Amino acid sequence: MRLRSLLVAIVALASLIMIGGALSGWPRSFAAELPWLDADWLQAHVGEGEGQIAPVVLQRARALYLKKVSEGAVNNPCYFAMDATRPGGLGRRFYIICEADRTFRAVPSGHGDGRNIEGVADFANGIRCAKNFSNAMDSQLTTGGPYVTAEIRTSFKGYYRDTGGNSVALMRSFVQFDGEGDAANARRRAIGGHPAVQVKGHCLLKAPDDPYANDGYVPFGQLVNYTGGRSNGCTSWSPSDAEQIIPIVKDRPTTLYISRIDRYRRGCASDEGGPVAIARGTILEHLLLERNPLSELLAEGDSRAGHRSIQQRSPVGATAGAADVQGEC
């Protein structure tokens, strides 16, 4: 207990020292909105328990936030953190920290499922534990590191039938992340945050007059809520949590620190070992390129991948791929 208090005190002291310089760089109107930042209230939320944030994750997330505020890149009273090595599923490991009103919230979040290249190597992650991390294109893995939230895009994902039998369009919002360091290619990889829902397609419905039609067809299937599951590398939240998180960053960017620090948590299988980071340009990306030289994501902006990029594919083909369809309805 004393050790935890000491760690929190160290985090608080370090943060307060940084605040003196950070506040001087804030826009006057934004600085006036916030009380003097004080980390003491966070003590009850720091630790290894369910819904708590590890001291080192808080320290790094807070340092990133204050740095970006001092640079004028962020003017949001809240910031985010995600402990990607804490057990996933319904475990609460995505943190919304709003120091202006002293609120802290922890919610579940999905991590990248990775790829199992049969007969070559297994870079897949289970639902509960994220062991593999990478920024390789088409890896479907999460990349740890610093991010800043960017624009929000809302797009059509397909039609499904609701409980009343009505045809409903799924419009899903996506928060783009801009990363640094290992995460610098986040935009090229289309990495961001979104609700854990999708239309699992069964067919392409011919609808030439539909406003969402692509070459006269729309994907039609079943609505799937995969909260507690895995993503293709993005950070995913339950629909209800996403409704609370996404408005926070609308028109006001903030920071997200995703931790993959090598300190595997209790609750993850002990025989799986610690997290493994696979750097871009190393074995994973080469294996993926070798396995699928016309991979959509690898092809985009990659001269090694051949001439037929994703932009050159037929609209129906692109729609079909995104919706996991199996032919016309």
Number of C-alpha atoms within 10 A of each C-alpha: 7 7 8 15 14 11 19 25 16 14 21 22 15 15 20 16 10 16 20 13 13 20 18 13 17 20 14 10 9 13 15 10 10 12 11 14 17 15 18 12 14 18 18 12 19 20 19 14 11 13 19 21 27 19 20 16 19 27 19 20 26 25 19 21 29 23 20 19 24 21 14 13 16 22 22 19 20 22 25 25 25 28 22 28 27 26 22 25 20 16 17 22 26 28 24 20 21 15 19 15 12 14 12 19 15 21 17 23 31 33 30 28 26 25 19 13 14 7 6 9 12 13 20 19 20 17 18 21 22 28 25 24 28 26 26 26 26 22 27 25 30 29 29 24 21 23 26 23 23 20 15 19 12 12 12 14 22 28 25 22 14 12 7 6 8 10 14 13 18 17 15 17 17 22 23 21 29 22 23 14 10 16 23 17 19 22 14 13 21 18 25 23 24 28 25 25 19 21 22 21 25 18 19 25 18 17 15 13 9 11 9 18 20 19 14 16 22 28 34 26 23 15 19 13 15 18 19 21 22 26 24 19 26 28 25 28 25 21 17 10 17 19 14 11 18 16 11 17 21 15 13 16 20 25 30 26 27 24 21 25 17 13 11 21 14 12 11 19 13 10 6 10 12 19 18 15 18 19 15 17 12 11 12 23 20 15 16 19 17 12 12 14 15 19 19 17 18 25 22 19 11 12 10 11 19 13 12 13 18 18 11 9 11 12 16 17 14 15 20 22 13 16 22 16 20 13 12 14 14
